[in-house]
Amino acid sequence: MSSKSLTLRNISKRFGNVNALDNFDLEVGVGELVALLGPSGCGKTTALRVVAGLEHQDAGSVLVGDRDISQTPAHKRNMGMVFQAYSLFPNLTVEENVAFGLQMRKVNKHVRLKKAHELLDLVGLDSQSKRYTHQLSGGQQQRVALARALAFEPEILLLDEPLSALDAQVRVNLREEIRRLQLSLGTTTLFVTHDQEEAMAISDRVGVMNQGVLEQIDTPDVLYNKPTSSFVAGFVGIMNRIPAQISDGIVEIFGSKVIALKRGNESGEVVALIRPESISVVANSSQPNAKVLTRSFMGASSNIICQTGDGTIVQSLMTSASTGDLHPGSSVQLHVLSSEVLVANV
């Protein structure tokens, strides 16, 4: 594979009064898989379509390696695309679908069929090569679409919500397959999804978008554990929003004092943003500050929903072995396990 880096510089794109992309910058390194994640209308698909040449930006540049392709037509950008809709040709066999891009590039028939079978073998479908696409399951059809996108060795692979039409288990299996292929071939990949679990599971880095702006881009663990804004904190994973008091950068929550992330010396009421796994629930406490509403057994872990005296709902995720005596209606004490917390204005 002849992968190159991908760079978007100061990309802006408007649709009427809507600012789909606002001075958007992004860099994807050679062989890296970067996911763009965000709610509907945040601009992630527009960014991908600008890269593909299916939309033209109002301002800014798109570079592949050190080559500016901003004015290059879509069919000359040497990019492979996989869509939510498989977009396969129903009148062609599986091998003919995979070889189609090579045929358009005037590649010798023997060579293109050999390449098609190599890719089909990689995605586990070589035995289905003579079948028509309507004879395959949804997951198999998406594998064919992926093989077709990779057959002509694109410099960049673009994935636009490729798994959202599939059943949950098939989706999980196929996302792992995509990651395995991407790593083995070293293809620079931009992956657009609204599914945070999907993005976090297979990406080198994840960019969270909001209203045409990249709020934060980081490795999955940094994005989850150290969000830089309340939007990112609330969008990625589950986040408790707990009323608290702050004074000189110290937050008091459930009687404990915790350092506030990225705040000044202000005092007063704030909302502390805390992950469920950073809250412990202790039964039989002499100083209870909450009651258990529900306990949901999830195998190795259990999800505990509590309510504090002021009515705040708090979610905790703990090992099931430590939650056997946490029953609905029982009085408990909540503790914050984190040494630092992100806070937002009330």
N, C-alpha and C positions, 0 to 999 in steps of 0.2 A: 504494500500500500504506500502511496506517495502523499501521506498526510501533511498538511501545513497548519500553521497557526491561523486563528481567525480573530480579527480585531474590528470592533465597531467604535467609531469616534464621533462623538457629538451628534448622534443621530436624532433628528426630530421628524415627526410625522403627525400631521393633523388630518382628521376627517371631519370637515365642517367646523363646528365649534369644539370638537373633542380633541384634546392633546393626547394622542395615543402613545407617543414617545417624546420625551422632553430632555434634549441633550444627553441622550443615552450612550453610555460607554460600557464596553465589555471586551475582555480579552480571554480567549480560549487557547491554551497552549497546545503544542503538537502532541497528539495522542491522548489529550485530556477529554473527559466527559463532563460537561457542565450542564446542569439543569436550570431552566428558568421556571420559577414557581410563583404562583400568585392567583388571586381571585379572578373571576371572569371580568374582562374589560380592563385588565391592568396593563396590557400592552405586550405580553409575552409572545403571543402568536404573531402580532405585527412585527416584532423584532425578527422572528424567524423568517417571515415572508420577505422582509427587507433583505436579509442575508441571501435568501434563495433567488431574489430578483423578481418575485411575484408582486411585490409592492415597491414603489420607488420613493425613497426618503425625500423630504423637503429640504433637508440640510444634513451635512455630515458625510462620512466616508465608510466604506466597507473594504477591508483588506484581507486577502488570503496570502499568508506569508508577508512579503513586502510588496505585493502586487495589488494596486487599487482596482477593484472590480465594480466600483459604484455605477459605472455606465455600461457594464457588460451585460448583454441579454441573458435571461435565465438559462437558456439552453446551452450557453457557452461557459457557464460557471463551474462545471465539473463537480457538481454536488449531488449526492444521493439523498432522496427524500422518502420518508415513510410517513404516511398519513393515518389518521384515525380510521377513515374508510380505506379499505385495502387497495382500491383503484387497480385491481388486476384485470387483465383482458380475458373475458369469459370464453372467447373463441380460440384461445391458445392453451396449450398444455402447460403444466407447471414448468418444465424445462424451457419451453419457448418464452414464457413470461420472464423467467430469470435472464434469459439470453437477449431479451428485446433491446436493451440499451446498447449492447455490443453490436447487435445487428444494425442499429441506427448509425453506429460509428464505423460501419463497413468492415467489421472484423470477420475474418474467414470463418465459415460455418463450423468447421472442425474445432477451431480454437475456441469459439464462443460456447459451443456445447460442452467442451471439456471444462471450461471455466464455470458454466452453469452447474455441472455435476459436482464440481469441487465445493461450490457454495452450498448446494443442496445437501451434500454430505455433512458440511459444517453445521447446518441447522437441523440435521436428522431427518431429511425428507427425500433423500436420493431414491428411495424405493417407490416414491409417489410421482416420479418425474414425468410419467406418461399420462397421468390423470389430468382431468380438467379441474379448474379451481373450484367450481361449484360442488365437486365431489369431496372437498376437504372441509374440516372444521374451521371455525373462526381463528383459533390459535394457529392452525397449520397455514391458513391463508396469510396471516400476518408474518409468519416465518418466510413464506415465499416472497412477500413484499420486501422483507428485510434482505433476503438473498439477492433480489433484483437490484435493490439500491446499492449493494456492495459489489456487484458483479463487474462493473467497469472501473473499480478502484478509485472512488471519488476522493478528492482532497479533503472534503468535509461531508459528514453525515448529519442530516437534519431529521429529527424525529418530532412530529407534531401530534401529541396526544395519541401515540400509537397503540396504547393498550386499553383505552377507556371503553371500547365496545365489547370487551371480553369479560367472561365470568371471573370472579375473584381469584379462584385457585389457578386458573389458566394465566391470569394476569401476573400473579406472583412468579410462576414458572417461567413465563416468557421474559419478564424483566431480568431475571437472572441469566437467561440465555443471551439477551442483548448485551449485558455486561460482559459475559464470557467472550462473546465474539468481538466486542469492541476492544477488549484488552488483548486478545490474541492477534488481532489484525492491526492494532495501534492506530485506529481511525479517530481523528479529531471529530468530536461529536457535540452537537448542541441539541438538547432534549427539552421540549416544552411540555409541561404537565400541570394540572391543578391538584394532583394527588401528592400530598406531602410525603407520605410513606414511601411512595414510588421514587420520588426525587432523592430522598435521604438514603435509600437503600443501595442505589447503584452509582451515585455520582461522586466524582472527585471533589467538585465544589457545587454549591447550590446558590443561585441568586434569587432573592425574594423581591418581587416587583410590586409596586403600588402606584397607580395613576401615572404610568409611563416613566417612572423613576426606579432605578435599582436601589432599594433601601439598604440591602446588605448582601454581600457575596462572600462565602466562606466555606470551609469544609463542613460536612454535616454535623460533626460533634461540636465545633465552635458555634455554628449557627444555633444549635439547640441549647447549649449550655451558656453561651454568652451573647445573647441577642443585643443589638445596639439600639433598638427602638422598641417602643411598646407595640407597634404594629407587627414587627417581626416576632416578638415574644408571643403575641396572641395568635398569630397565623400558623406558626410552626409548633406542632405539638399542643398539648393541653396546658393551660396556664390558669392558676388560681389568681383572682384579683381580690386582695384582702385589705380592707381599710386599716391604716396604720398612722403613726405619728413619727415625724422626722424632726431632728434637732442637730444642727452642726454635722450633717452628713451621716448621722446614726439613726436607724429606724428601729422603733420598738414594736414588736409583733408577738402576741401571745406571751408577753412578759419578758421576752428575750430581746437583746440589743444586737442589731445586725448592721453591717456597713452598707450604705447605699451606693450603687454603681452610678458613676457619672452624674453626681448632683453637687450643687454648691453648698452653701452654709444656711440655706433657708430652713425655716421651721414651720410646723403646722401639719395639716392633714394631707396624706398622700394615699395612693393605692400601691401596695406591694405586689409584685408579680412573681409568683412562686410555683415551680413545677410540683405536681402531685408526689413525686418520689422524694422531694425535699421536705416533706411534712410527715412527721411520725405521730401516731395516735397511741396514747398510753391509757390502758384500762385501769380501773381501781385506784385512781389518783386521789390524793387528799385535796387537790386544788383543781377540780374539773373546770374546763372553760368551753365545753361543747358537748353535744349529744350525737350519737351515731344514728343516722337515718337509714342507711342501707350498707350491706356488705356483699359484694359480688365476687364470688370465687372464680378465678381465671386460671387455675392450674398452679403454677409456681408462684404467682402473685395474686393478690386480692385488691379490689378497688373499694375503698371506704369513703362513703359520703357522710359528712358531718355538718352540723349547724351550730354556729356559735350563739352566744346569748343575744347578740345584736341582730341575729337573723342571717348572717353571712354564711353562704354555702361553701364548704371547703372539701376538696377532693384529695385523697391520699392514696398512694400506690405503695403497698408493702408486701413483703414475702408472706405467703399464706401461712407458713409455720408460725408467724408472730401475731396472727390476727384471730386465732381461735376463740378468744374471749371477748371479741368486739361484736356485740349483738345489737340489733336495732333497739333504740331507746336507752341504751346504757350511757352513763356519764363518763366522759373521757377528757384527757388533757392533750392539747395539740402543741407540738414543738416544731420549730423551724430548724432544719438540719444545715441549711446553707450558711456560710460565713458572710456572703454578699448577696444582695438582692437588687433587681432592677425595680425602680419605682416610677410611677406616672402621676400626673396631676389628677385630683379628684374630679 
